[in-house]
Amino acid sequence: MLCDDHAMVRRGIRDTLLDALDIQVVAEASSYSEVKDALRNHPCEVLILDLNLSGRGGMEVLSSLKETASTTKVLVVSMFAEDQYAIRCLRAGAQGYLNKAGDPAELISAVRAIAQGRKYVTPAVSEMLITQLAEPANLNMHDSLSERELQTLLKIASGKRLSDIAQEMMLSPKTVSVYRSRLLEKLKLSNNAELTVYAIRNELV
């Protein structure tokens, strides 16, 4: 199953997978609600998931699958840099992580590996995992953020107003304001401009 909010991206992934006779795309989705419905109606072995969905994001899809003990395995394919998001996704329950800028042939290898019950990461992510095991205390400040807080940070850094963020995340403006306050406290920052600079410097956007 494919879940990405851009139809052209889904088409590109589908076309890539057509080269593999042992892989069949059973359904597509563009949002949290659509992928939840699709998983109920079209059971699949592997879900190819984008993180940057409108409304509830891909990390929340991972959380939902983990809570329901779903047997569907997840390969995250995202535009976000591996060094900032791969390990977070693996901790959240994904079985693999690829950057959208990678080799299309690698996508097929990843889907096959995950369907067989194995994890799939690039050599760069493997090196990061080894480094974190050796130096577990060497964490970024944003590693302490919850998924909602991280999502709020990314939307603020993209220039969106709190009211717009609340609508996209299907939350009340008051709740989003609470997430913003937590962000400022955890990152030791003072305002939205500093949040934006932090996100850019740490290559989160």
BALUMRO-533946 format. One line per 10 residues: their letters; for each residue x, y, z of N, C-alpha, C. Coordinates in Angstrom, 2 decimals, padded with zeros to 5 digits. Layout:
<atoms>
A) X,Y,Z,X,Y,Z,X,Y,Z ~ ...
</atoms>
This chain:
<atoms>
MLCDDHAMVR) 000.84,-001.18,000.00,000.00,000.00,000.00,000.88,001.24,000.00 ~ 000.41,002.27,-000.71,001.15,003.53,-000.79,000.39,004.62,-000.06 ~ 001.08,005.40,000.76,000.46,006.53,001.43,001.35,007.76,001.29 ~ 000.90,008.68,000.44,001.61,009.93,000.20,000.57,010.94,-000.26 ~ 000.68,012.19,000.20,-000.36,013.15,-000.16,-000.16,013.78,-001.53 ~ 000.85,013.34,-002.27,001.07,013.83,-003.63,000.81,012.69,-004.63 ~ -000.18,012.87,-005.49,-000.55,011.82,-006.44,000.60,011.49,-007.39 ~ 001.38,012.50,-007.78,002.49,012.25,-008.71,003.57,011.39,-008.06 ~ 003.79,011.60,-006.76,004.77,010.78,-006.05,004.29,009.34,-005.96 ~ 003.01,009.17,-005.63,002.46,007.81,-005.59,002.58,007.13,-006.95
RGIRDTLLDA) 002.34,007.88,-008.00,002.45,007.31,-009.36,003.88,006.88,-009.64 ~ 004.84,007.70,-009.22,006.25,007.34,-009.43,006.64,006.09,-008.68 ~ 006.18,005.96,-007.43,006.48,004.77,-006.63,005.82,003.55,-007.25 ~ 004.56,003.71,-007.65,003.84,002.59,-008.27,004.56,002.13,-009.54 ~ 004.98,003.07,-010.38,005.68,002.72,-011.61,006.99,001.99,-011.33 ~ 007.69,002.43,-010.27,008.94,001.76,-009.89,008.68,000.32,-009.48 ~ 007.62,000.11,-008.70,007.31,-001.23,-008.21,006.78,-002.15,-009.30 ~ 006.32,-001.59,-010.42,005.84,-002.42,-011.53,006.96,-003.29,-012.10 ~ 008.21,-002.88,-011.89,009.35,-003.67,-012.38,009.54,-004.95,-011.59 ~ 008.89,-005.05,-010.44,009.03,-006.24,-009.59,007.76,-007.08,-009.69
LDIQVVAEAS) 007.84,-008.23,-010.32,006.66,-009.06,-010.53,006.12,-009.64,-009.24 ~ 006.95,-009.70,-008.19,006.50,-010.27,-006.92,005.89,-009.23,-005.98 ~ 005.73,-007.99,-006.44,005.16,-006.92,-005.61,003.91,-006.38,-006.29 ~ 002.82,-006.33,-005.54,001.56,-005.81,-006.05,001.07,-004.68,-005.15 ~ 000.71,-003.55,-005.76,000.15,-002.43,-005.01,-001.36,-002.65,-004.91 ~ -001.87,-002.82,-003.69,-003.28,-003.15,-003.50,-004.15,-001.93,-003.23 ~ -003.54,-000.82,-002.79,-004.33,000.38,-002.48,-003.42,001.59,-002.34 ~ -004.03,002.78,-002.44,-003.31,004.03,-002.23,-004.10,004.91,-001.28 ~ -003.39,005.78,-000.57,-004.03,006.71,000.35,-003.23,008.00,000.37 ~ -003.90,009.10,000.75,-003.22,010.39,000.76,-003.25,011.08,002.12
SYSEVKDALR) -003.86,010.42,003.13,-003.97,011.05,004.44,-004.09,009.99,005.53 ~ -004.04,010.45,006.78,-004.16,009.55,007.93,-005.47,008.77,007.87 ~ -006.57,009.48,007.67,-007.87,008.81,007.67,-008.01,007.84,006.50 ~ -007.48,008.22,005.34,-007.58,007.35,004.18,-006.77,006.07,004.36 ~ -005.59,006.20,004.93,-004.76,005.00,005.09,-005.35,004.07,006.15 ~ -005.98,004.64,007.18,-006.64,003.81,008.18,-007.77,003.00,007.54 ~ -008.58,003.66,006.72,-009.68,002.97,006.04,-009.14,001.93,005.06 ~ -008.10,002.30,004.32,-007.54,001.40,003.31,-006.96,000.14,003.96 ~ -006.33,000.29,005.11,-005.75,-000.87,005.79,-006.84,-001.83,006.28 ~ -007.99,-001.28,006.62,-009.10,-002.15,007.05,-009.66,-002.93,005.86
NHPCEVLILD) -009.72,-002.29,004.70,-010.36,-002.90,003.53,-009.40,-003.64,002.62 ~ -008.12,-003.33,002.71,-007.13,-003.95,001.82,-005.90,-004.36,002.63 ~ -005.96,-005.47,003.33,-004.80,-005.91,004.12,-003.56,-006.02,003.23 ~ -002.42,-005.60,003.78,-001.18,-005.65,002.99,-000.03,-006.03,003.90 ~ 001.05,-006.48,003.29,002.24,-006.84,004.06,003.08,-005.62,004.39 ~ 003.18,-004.70,003.42,004.06,-003.53,003.59,003.32,-002.25,003.23 ~ 003.44,-001.26,004.09,002.91,000.08,003.83,004.09,001.00,003.55 ~ 004.09,001.63,002.38,005.10,002.64,002.06,004.51,003.99,002.46 ~ 005.13,004.64,003.44,004.52,005.78,004.13,005.38,007.04,004.04 ~ 004.74,008.13,003.66,005.38,009.44,003.72,005.14,010.04,005.10
LNLSGRGGME) 006.04,010.87,005.58,005.87,011.50,006.89,005.04,012.76,006.82 ~ 005.20,013.52,005.75,004.63,014.86,005.67,003.23,014.83,005.05 ~ 002.28,014.28,005.78,000.90,014.24,005.33,000.15,015.46,005.87 ~ -000.87,015.90,005.17,-001.69,016.98,005.70,-002.52,016.44,006.86 ~ -002.82,017.30,007.83,-003.52,016.82,009.01,-002.59,016.01,009.88 ~ -003.04,014.86,010.34,-002.19,013.98,011.12,-001.10,013.41,010.23 ~ 000.15,013.44,010.71,001.28,013.05,009.88,001.60,011.57,009.94 ~ 002.66,011.22,009.20,003.07,009.83,009.12,003.49,009.23,010.45 ~ 004.07,010.05,011.33,004.48,009.53,012.64,003.26,009.07,013.43 ~ 002.14,009.73,013.24,000.92,009.32,013.94,000.34,008.04,013.34
VLSSLKETAS) 000.57,007.83,012.06,000.19,006.54,011.45,000.99,005.42,012.11 ~ 002.29,005.65,012.29,003.14,004.66,012.95,002.65,004.38,014.37 ~ 002.32,005.44,015.10,001.85,005.28,016.48,000.56,004.46,016.53 ~ -000.34,004.75,015.59,-001.61,004.04,015.55,-001.41,002.56,015.25 ~ -000.54,002.23,014.31,-000.27,000.84,013.97,000.36,000.11,015.16 ~ 001.22,000.82,015.87,001.87,000.21,017.03,000.86,-000.06,018.13 ~ -000.04,000.88,018.36,-001.05,000.73,019.41,-002.00,-000.44,019.13 ~ -002.32,-000.65,017.86,-003.25,-001.72,017.49,-002.56,-003.04,017.21 ~ -001.24,-003.09,017.41,-000.46,-004.31,017.16,-000.68,-004.83,015.74 ~ -000.72,-003.91,014.79,-000.92,-004.29,013.39,000.24,-005.13,012.88
TTKVLVVSMF) -000.06,-006.08,012.02,000.99,-006.92,011.42,001.58,-006.29,010.16 ~ 000.99,-005.17,009.72,001.52,-004.48,008.55,002.87,-003.85,008.87 ~ 003.86,-004.11,008.04,005.19,-003.54,008.23,005.27,-002.23,007.45 ~ 006.10,-001.32,007.96,006.13,000.03,007.38,007.52,000.40,006.88 ~ 007.55,000.85,005.64,008.76,001.46,005.06,008.47,002.94,004.89 ~ 009.17,003.78,005.62,009.01,005.22,005.47,009.86,005.69,004.31 ~ 009.23,006.39,003.37,009.94,006.99,002.23,009.64,008.47,002.28 ~ 010.63,009.27,002.64,010.38,010.67,002.95,011.43,011.58,002.33 ~ 011.05,012.85,002.19,011.99,013.86,001.72,012.90,014.34,002.84 ~ 012.54,014.03,004.10,013.33,014.49,005.23,014.65,013.74,005.33
AEDQYAIRCL) 015.68,014.43,005.75,017.02,013.87,005.82,017.08,012.67,006.76 ~ 017.83,011.66,006.36,017.94,010.45,007.16,018.52,010.73,008.54 ~ 019.49,011.64,008.61,020.17,011.85,009.89,019.26,012.50,010.93 ~ 018.11,013.04,010.50,017.21,013.66,011.45,015.97,012.82,011.74 ~ 015.59,011.94,010.84,014.31,011.28,010.99,014.35,009.75,010.98 ~ 015.38,009.15,010.40,015.39,007.69,010.26,015.30,006.98,011.60 ~ 016.15,007.35,012.54,016.18,006.66,013.83,014.88,006.91,014.59 ~ 014.35,008.12,014.51,013.07,008.43,015.16,011.96,007.52,014.62 ~ 011.95,007.31,013.31,010.92,006.45,012.69,011.10,004.99,013.11 ~ 012.34,004.53,013.16,012.59,003.15,013.57,012.14,002.94,015.02
RAGAQGYLNK) 012.40,003.91,015.87,011.97,003.82,017.26,010.45,003.81,017.37 ~ 009.79,004.48,016.42,008.33,004.57,016.44,007.65,003.33,015.86 ~ 008.45,002.41,015.32,007.86,001.17,014.83,008.05,000.86,013.37 ~ 008.68,001.76,012.60,008.93,001.48,011.19,009.99,000.39,011.05 ~ 009.90,-000.36,009.96,010.90,-001.40,009.69,012.00,-000.93,008.74 ~ 011.81,000.24,008.13,012.82,000.75,007.23,012.62,002.22,006.93 ~ 013.66,002.85,006.39,013.60,004.28,006.06,014.43,004.54,004.81 ~ 013.82,005.23,003.84,014.53,005.64,002.63,014.23,007.11,002.35 ~ 015.20,007.79,001.77,015.00,009.16,001.33,014.46,009.14,-000.10 ~ 013.54,010.04,-000.41,012.94,010.07,-001.75,013.95,010.36,-002.85
AGDPAELISA) 015.08,010.92,-002.47,016.10,011.23,-003.47,016.98,010.02,-003.79 ~ 016.72,008.89,-003.15,017.54,007.70,-003.35,017.29,006.99,-004.66 ~ 018.04,005.91,-004.89,017.94,005.10,-006.10,016.61,004.35,-006.10 ~ 015.79,004.48,-007.16,014.51,003.76,-007.20,014.66,002.25,-007.02 ~ 015.77,001.68,-007.53,015.97,000.23,-007.39,016.07,-000.17,-005.93 ~ 016.53,000.74,-005.09,016.66,000.44,-003.67,015.29,000.28,-003.02 ~ 014.30,000.94,-003.57,012.94,000.84,-003.04,012.44,-000.60,-003.15 ~ 012.69,-001.24,-004.27,012.26,-002.62,-004.47,012.98,-003.54,-003.48 ~ 014.26,-003.35,-003.31,015.03,-004.17,-002.36,014.49,-003.99,-000.94 ~ 014.15,-002.75,-000.60,013.66,-002.47,000.74,012.31,-003.15,000.99
VRAIAQGRKY) 011.40,-003.05,000.02,010.08,-003.68,000.17,010.22,-005.18,000.33 ~ 011.07,-005.79,-000.47,011.28,-007.24,-000.37,011.84,-007.63,000.99 ~ 012.84,-006.90,001.45,013.47,-007.22,002.73,012.47,-007.10,003.88 ~ 011.69,-006.05,003.87,010.73,-005.82,004.95,009.61,-006.86,004.91 ~ 009.16,-007.22,003.71,008.12,-008.25,003.58,008.61,-009.58,004.14 ~ 009.92,-009.81,004.09,010.51,-011.05,004.61,010.80,-010.98,006.10 ~ 010.43,-009.87,006.73,010.60,-009.75,008.17,011.91,-009.14,008.61 ~ 012.65,-008.54,007.68,013.93,-007.92,008.03,013.79,-006.39,008.06 ~ 014.71,-005.74,008.76,014.80,-004.29,008.75,015.56,-003.85,007.50 ~ 015.31,-002.60,007.08,016.07,-002.09,005.94,016.44,-000.65,006.18
VTPAVSEMLI) 017.74,-000.40,006.24,018.26,000.96,006.34,019.47,001.09,005.42 ~ 019.78,002.31,005.06,020.95,002.56,004.22,022.22,002.48,005.06 ~ 023.38,002.35,004.42,024.64,002.34,005.18,024.80,003.56,006.07 ~ 024.30,004.71,005.61,024.43,005.93,006.42,023.65,005.82,007.73 ~ 022.46,005.24,007.65,021.64,005.07,008.86,022.27,004.02,009.77 ~ 022.81,002.96,009.18,023.49,001.93,009.98,024.63,002.54,010.78 ~ 025.37,003.44,010.16,026.48,004.09,010.85,025.98,004.97,011.99 ~ 024.84,005.66,011.76,024.27,006.49,012.81,023.82,005.64,014.00 ~ 023.23,004.49,013.71,022.78,003.60,014.78,023.95,003.12,015.62 ~ 025.02,002.76,014.95,026.22,002.30,015.66,026.79,003.42,016.52
TQLAEPANLN) 026.82,004.63,015.97,027.34,005.78,016.71,026.50,006.06,017.95 ~ 025.17,005.98,017.81,024.31,006.24,018.96,024.46,005.17,020.03 ~ 024.71,003.94,019.63,024.93,002.89,020.61,026.23,003.14,021.38 ~ 027.22,003.65,020.66,028.51,003.92,021.29,028.47,005.17,022.15 ~ 027.64,006.17,021.73,027.57,007.43,022.44,026.10,007.79,022.68 ~ 025.40,007.05,023.52,023.96,007.27,023.72,023.59,008.63,024.28 ~ 024.54,009.30,024.90,024.22,010.60,025.50,024.31,011.74,024.50 ~ 024.85,011.47,023.32,025.07,012.52,022.31,023.79,012.74,021.50 ~ 022.78,013.40,022.11,021.50,013.59,021.48,021.26,015.08,021.21 ~ 020.46,015.36,020.18,020.06,016.72,019.90,018.91,017.12,020.82
MHDSLSEREL) 018.75,018.42,021.03,017.69,018.89,021.92,016.32,018.48,021.39 ~ 016.15,018.45,020.06,014.83,018.12,019.52,014.51,016.63,019.60 ~ 015.48,015.82,019.99,015.20,014.39,020.16,014.25,014.16,021.34 ~ 014.13,015.13,022.22,013.25,014.99,023.38,011.81,015.38,023.07 ~ 011.56,015.90,021.87,010.21,016.34,021.51,009.30,015.16,021.24 ~ 008.03,015.32,021.61,007.03,014.32,021.23,006.73,014.50,019.74 ~ 006.00,013.54,019.16,005.70,013.63,017.73,004.83,014.85,017.43 ~ 003.88,015.15,018.31,003.03,016.33,018.13,003.85,017.61,018.20 ~ 004.78,017.65,019.16,005.63,018.84,019.31,006.52,019.02,018.08 ~ 007.08,017.92,017.58,007.93,018.00,016.39,007.11,018.47,015.19
QTLLKIASGK) 005.92,017.93,015.05,005.06,018.32,013.94,004.72,019.81,014.02 ~ 004.46,020.30,015.24,004.18,021.72,015.43,005.39,022.57,015.07 ~ 006.57,022.12,015.47,007.80,022.85,015.13,007.97,022.97,013.62 ~ 007.77,021.88,012.91,007.95,021.89,011.46,006.96,022.84,010.78 ~ 005.75,022.88,011.28,004.75,023.74,010.66,005.02,025.22,010.99 ~ 005.46,025.50,012.21,005.84,026.87,012.54,007.01,027.32,011.68 ~ 007.98,026.43,011.52,009.17,026.76,010.72,008.84,026.97,009.24 ~ 007.72,026.40,008.79,007.32,026.60,007.40,006.49,027.86,007.22 ~ 006.31,028.62,008.31,005.64,029.91,008.23,004.15,029.90,008.48 ~ 003.62,028.80,008.98,002.17,028.71,009.19,001.76,029.32,010.54
RLSDIAQEMM) 000.58,029.92,010.56,000.03,030.49,011.79,-000.53,029.39,012.67 ~ -000.64,029.68,013.98,-001.13,028.67,014.91,-002.54,028.23,014.56 ~ -003.37,029.16,014.08,-004.75,028.80,013.71,-004.76,027.82,012.54 ~ -003.85,028.04,011.57,-003.76,027.14,010.43,-003.22,025.77,010.85 ~ -002.25,025.81,011.76,-001.67,024.56,012.26,-002.73,023.75,012.99 ~ -003.54,024.45,013.80,-004.60,023.77,014.55,-005.58,023.08,013.60 ~ -005.92,023.77,012.51,-006.86,023.20,011.55,-006.25,021.98,010.85 ~ -005.00,022.08,010.44,-004.33,020.98,009.75,-004.17,019.76,010.65 ~ -003.85,020.00,011.93,-003.62,018.90,012.86,-004.90,018.43,013.55 ~ -006.03,019.09,013.18,-007.33,018.73,013.75,-007.32,018.87,015.27
LSPKTVSVYR) -006.76,019.98,015.73,-006.68,020.27,017.16,-007.24,021.66,017.41 ~ -007.46,021.99,018.67,-007.90,023.34,019.01,-006.68,024.27,019.02 ~ -006.88,025.56,018.70,-005.77,026.51,018.77,-005.11,026.53,020.14 ~ -005.90,026.34,021.20,-005.35,026.32,022.55,-004.36,025.17,022.73 ~ -004.70,024.00,022.18,-003.81,022.84,022.29,-002.51,023.08,021.54 ~ -002.61,023.67,020.36,-001.40,023.98,019.58,-000.54,024.99,020.32 ~ -001.18,025.95,020.99,-000.42,026.93,021.78,000.35,026.25,022.91 ~ -000.25,025.21,023.49,000.43,024.44,024.54,001.66,023.75,023.96 ~ 001.52,023.15,022.76,002.66,022.50,022.12,003.77,023.51,021.83 ~ 003.37,024.70,021.38,004.35,025.74,021.10,005.10,026.13,022.37
SRLLEKLKLS) 004.38,026.28,023.47,005.01,026.64,024.75,006.00,025.57,025.18 ~ 005.63,024.31,024.98,006.53,023.21,025.34,007.78,023.23,024.47 ~ 007.58,023.55,023.18,008.72,023.64,022.26,009.71,024.70,022.75 ~ 009.20,025.87,023.04,010.06,026.96,023.48,010.82,026.58,024.75 ~ 010.13,025.90,025.66,010.76,025.51,026.92,011.83,024.44,026.70 ~ 011.50,023.40,025.94,012.44,022.30,025.74,013.67,022.72,024.92 ~ 013.45,023.61,023.95,014.56,024.04,023.09,015.24,025.29,023.61 ~ 014.71,025.83,024.73,015.29,027.02,025.36,015.31,028.20,024.38 ~ 014.17,028.43,023.74,014.03,029.50,022.76,012.93,030.46,023.21 ~ 012.79,031.59,022.50,011.87,032.63,022.97,010.69,032.91,022.05
NNAELTVYAI) 010.82,032.64,020.75,009.75,033.02,019.84,009.77,032.17,018.57 ~ 008.80,032.42,017.68,008.68,031.63,016.46,009.88,031.81,015.54 ~ 010.44,033.01,015.52,011.60,033.25,014.66,012.77,032.36,015.08 ~ 012.98,032.25,016.39,014.07,031.41,016.89,013.77,029.92,016.63 ~ 012.50,029.54,016.71,012.13,028.17,016.38,012.44,027.85,014.93 ~ 012.16,028.83,014.06,012.42,028.64,012.63,013.91,028.51,012.36 ~ 014.70,029.37,012.98,016.16,029.32,012.81,016.69,027.98,013.32 ~ 016.17,027.52,014.45,016.62,026.22,015.01,016.33,025.11,014.03 ~ 015.11,025.09,013.45,014.73,024.03,012.53,015.62,024.02,011.30 ~ 015.96,025.22,010.80,016.80,025.32,009.60,018.24,024.88,009.92
RNELV) 018.77,025.37,011.04,020.16,025.02,011.41,020.33,023.51,011.64 ~ 019.28,022.88,012.13,019.36,021.44,012.41,018.82,020.60,011.27 ~ 018.58,021.26,010.12,018.15,020.58,008.88,016.88,019.76,009.08 ~ 015.98,020.32,009.87,014.68,019.67,010.08,013.71,020.03,008.97 ~ 013.96,021.15,008.30,013.13,021.58,007.17,014.04,021.89,005.99
</atoms>
